[in-house]
């Protein structure tokens, strides 16, 4: 491996296994959320770079291990067995900066080959989750729990809250941003935390008083 000093270095690297995301913050303040699938299909190992066709079928791949390589890189081990790719800090930064362009190009190649990626609308239909409500939400909604079928547009915590606001305009003010915390399967979530079939999502207000309707 080339131990050339990198242009930038990360100040934090966090794997969010449920969401299949690697969150990286760099010393210049840039923050990237890189999907495991994206990192896998753009792996730098020779056997990946020399393939005639793009890597496919990695929609559900996850990272199982992050191993430092000197002070300038990490080796990522994926749950499909791939463990030969080393990602320098500059490589990870470049993947973050060019994520949209890289991903658009990758999807165009798959489309040209007739490959249909996972997480299509039909795959996201008929997912059911359990919602748990606390404090003023119980009184306002007149329930402390409910099972709901979520639409294909709901993929993470952010889109779930947006859907809850749209579902009933009379209750939209109860789901104001910053007025509650969210846990998914009893773990505090991030806005990008993935929502899957069978998940338990709790909405916990940060104040005893309900937000006022504007």
C-alpha positions as CSV (number, residue, x, y, z in Angstrom):
1,X,0.0,0.0,0.0
2,X,1.2,3.5,-0.7
3,X,1.6,5.5,2.5
4,X,1.6,8.8,0.8
5,X,0.3,11.5,3.2
6,X,-3.3,12.2,2.3
7,X,-4.6,15.6,1.4
8,X,-7.3,15.4,4.1
9,X,-8.1,13.1,7.0
10,X,-11.3,12.0,8.7
11,X,-12.1,13.2,12.2
12,X,-14.8,10.5,12.6
13,X,-16.0,7.3,10.9
14,X,-19.2,5.7,12.0
15,X,-20.9,2.7,10.6
16,X,-24.7,2.7,10.8
17,X,-25.4,-1.0,10.2
18,X,-29.2,-0.8,10.1
19,X,-29.1,1.9,7.4
20,X,-26.2,0.4,5.7
21,X,-24.3,3.7,5.7
22,X,-20.8,4.7,6.5
23,X,-20.8,8.3,7.9
24,X,-17.5,10.1,7.5
25,X,-16.6,13.6,8.7
26,X,-13.3,15.2,7.4
27,X,-11.0,17.7,8.9
28,X,-12.2,20.4,6.5
29,X,-15.8,20.0,7.9
30,X,-17.2,18.0,4.9
31,X,-19.5,15.2,6.0
32,X,-20.5,12.3,3.8
33,X,-23.0,9.5,4.2
34,X,-21.8,6.7,1.9
35,X,-24.1,3.7,1.4
36,X,-22.4,0.3,1.7
37,X,-23.7,-0.7,-1.7
38,X,-22.0,2.4,-3.2
39,X,-18.7,1.6,-1.5
40,X,-18.9,-2.0,-2.6
41,X,-19.6,-1.4,-6.3
42,X,-16.8,1.3,-6.4
43,X,-14.3,-0.9,-4.5
44,X,-10.7,-0.3,-5.5
45,X,-9.5,-3.9,-5.5
46,X,-8.0,-5.0,-8.8
47,X,-10.5,-7.7,-9.4
48,X,-13.3,-5.1,-9.2
49,X,-11.6,-2.4,-11.3
50,X,-10.8,-4.8,-14.1
51,X,-14.3,-6.3,-14.4
52,X,-15.8,-5.8,-17.8
53,X,-19.3,-5.2,-16.3
54,X,-20.2,-3.2,-13.2
55,X,-20.7,-5.0,-9.9
56,X,-24.4,-5.9,-9.5
57,X,-26.8,-7.3,-6.9
58,X,-25.3,-5.5,-3.9
59,X,-28.4,-3.6,-2.8
60,X,-28.4,-5.3,0.6
61,X,-24.6,-5.6,1.2
62,X,-23.3,-4.4,4.6
63,X,-19.9,-3.7,6.1
64,X,-18.9,-6.0,8.9
65,X,-15.4,-4.8,9.7
66,X,-13.4,-1.6,9.4
67,X,-9.7,-2.2,9.8
68,X,-7.2,0.7,9.9
69,X,-4.3,0.4,7.3
70,X,-1.5,2.6,8.7
71,X,-2.6,6.2,9.3
72,X,-3.9,6.8,5.8
73,X,-6.6,4.3,4.9
74,X,-9.0,1.5,6.0
75,X,-9.8,-1.9,4.7
76,X,-13.5,-2.6,4.5
77,X,-14.9,-6.1,4.9
78,X,-18.3,-6.7,3.4
79,X,-20.8,-9.4,4.4
80,X,-20.7,-10.9,0.8
81,X,-17.1,-11.9,1.6
82,X,-15.3,-9.1,-0.3
83,X,-12.3,-8.0,1.9
84,X,-9.6,-7.0,-0.5
85,X,-10.4,-3.3,-1.0
86,X,-8.4,-0.6,0.8
87,X,-9.8,2.9,0.8
88,X,-7.4,5.8,1.4
89,X,-8.7,9.0,3.0
90,X,-8.4,10.7,-0.3
91,X,-10.4,7.9,-2.1
92,X,-13.2,8.2,0.5
93,X,-13.2,12.0,0.2
94,X,-13.4,11.7,-3.6
95,X,-16.2,9.1,-3.4
96,X,-18.1,11.5,-1.2
97,X,-17.6,14.6,-3.3
98,X,-18.5,12.8,-6.5
99,X,-21.2,10.5,-5.0
100,X,-24.1,11.9,-7.1
101,X,-22.2,11.8,-10.4
102,X,-20.7,8.3,-9.7
103,X,-24.1,6.9,-8.7
104,X,-25.9,8.4,-11.7
105,X,-23.4,6.9,-14.1
106,X,-23.5,3.5,-12.3
107,X,-27.3,3.4,-12.6
108,X,-27.2,4.4,-16.2
109,X,-24.9,1.4,-16.9
110,X,-27.2,-1.0,-15.1
111,X,-30.2,0.4,-17.0
112,X,-28.4,-0.1,-20.3
113,X,-27.8,-3.7,-19.4
114,X,-31.4,-4.2,-18.4
115,X,-30.7,-4.8,-14.8
116,X,-33.3,-3.7,-12.3
117,X,-32.0,-2.7,-8.9
118,X,-33.7,-3.6,-5.6
119,X,-35.8,-1.3,-3.5
120,X,-38.2,-0.8,-6.4
121,X,-41.7,0.5,-5.5
122,X,-43.2,-3.0,-5.6
123,X,-40.5,-4.3,-3.2
124,X,-41.4,-1.4,-0.8
125,X,-45.1,-2.0,-0.8
126,X,-47.2,-3.5,2.0
127,X,-44.6,-2.9,4.7
128,X,-46.0,-2.6,8.2
129,X,-44.4,-0.9,11.2
130,X,-45.5,-0.3,14.8
131,X,-45.7,3.3,16.0
132,X,-45.4,4.1,19.7
133,X,-46.5,7.5,21.1
134,X,-45.6,9.2,24.3
135,X,-46.8,12.1,26.5
136,X,-48.9,14.7,24.7
137,X,-49.0,12.5,21.5
138,X,-51.0,9.9,23.4
139,X,-53.6,12.5,24.4
140,X,-53.8,14.3,21.0
141,X,-53.9,11.2,18.9
142,X,-56.0,9.2,21.5
143,X,-53.8,6.2,21.2
144,X,-50.4,5.1,22.4
145,X,-49.6,2.6,19.6
146,X,-50.8,1.7,16.2
147,X,-49.7,-0.5,13.3
148,X,-49.6,1.2,10.0
149,X,-48.8,0.3,6.4
150,X,-46.3,2.7,5.0
151,X,-46.0,3.8,1.4
152,X,-43.0,3.2,-0.9
153,X,-42.0,6.8,-0.4
154,X,-41.1,6.1,3.3
155,X,-37.6,4.8,3.3
156,X,-36.0,6.4,6.4
157,X,-36.9,8.4,9.5
158,X,-37.1,11.7,7.6
159,X,-39.5,10.5,5.0
160,X,-41.6,8.7,7.7
161,X,-42.1,12.0,9.6
162,X,-42.9,13.8,6.4
163,X,-45.6,11.2,5.7
164,X,-47.0,11.5,9.2
165,X,-47.4,15.2,8.7
166,X,-49.2,14.7,5.4
167,X,-51.4,11.9,6.7
168,X,-53.6,14.1,8.8
169,X,-53.4,17.9,8.4
170,X,-55.1,18.4,11.8
171,X,-52.2,16.6,13.4
172,X,-49.3,17.9,11.3
173,X,-48.2,20.4,13.9
174,X,-47.6,17.6,16.4
175,X,-44.7,16.3,14.3
176,X,-42.8,19.6,14.0
177,X,-39.1,19.1,13.5
178,X,-37.1,19.2,16.7
179,X,-40.1,18.6,18.9
180,X,-39.4,14.9,19.5
181,X,-36.8,12.2,19.4
182,X,-37.2,9.0,17.4
183,X,-36.1,5.5,18.2
184,X,-36.1,2.6,15.8
185,X,-36.2,-0.8,17.5
186,X,-35.3,0.8,20.8
187,X,-32.2,2.5,19.4
188,X,-32.0,6.3,19.0
189,X,-32.1,7.1,15.3
190,X,-30.6,9.4,12.8
191,X,-32.7,11.2,10.1
192,X,-31.3,8.7,7.6
193,X,-32.0,5.6,9.7
194,X,-33.6,3.0,7.4
195,X,-37.2,2.0,8.0
196,X,-38.0,-1.7,7.3
197,X,-41.0,-4.0,7.4
198,X,-41.7,-5.0,11.0
199,X,-39.8,-2.1,12.7
200,X,-40.9,-0.5,15.9
201,X,-40.7,3.3,15.8
202,X,-41.2,5.3,19.0
203,X,-41.8,9.1,18.9
204,X,-40.7,10.7,22.2
205,X,-41.5,14.4,22.7
206,X,-38.8,16.5,24.1
207,X,-41.2,18.8,26.0
208,X,-44.4,18.0,28.0
209,X,-46.3,20.6,26.0
210,X,-47.6,20.0,22.6
211,X,-46.5,22.4,19.7
212,X,-49.2,24.9,18.9
213,X,-51.1,24.8,15.6
214,X,-50.0,27.6,13.3
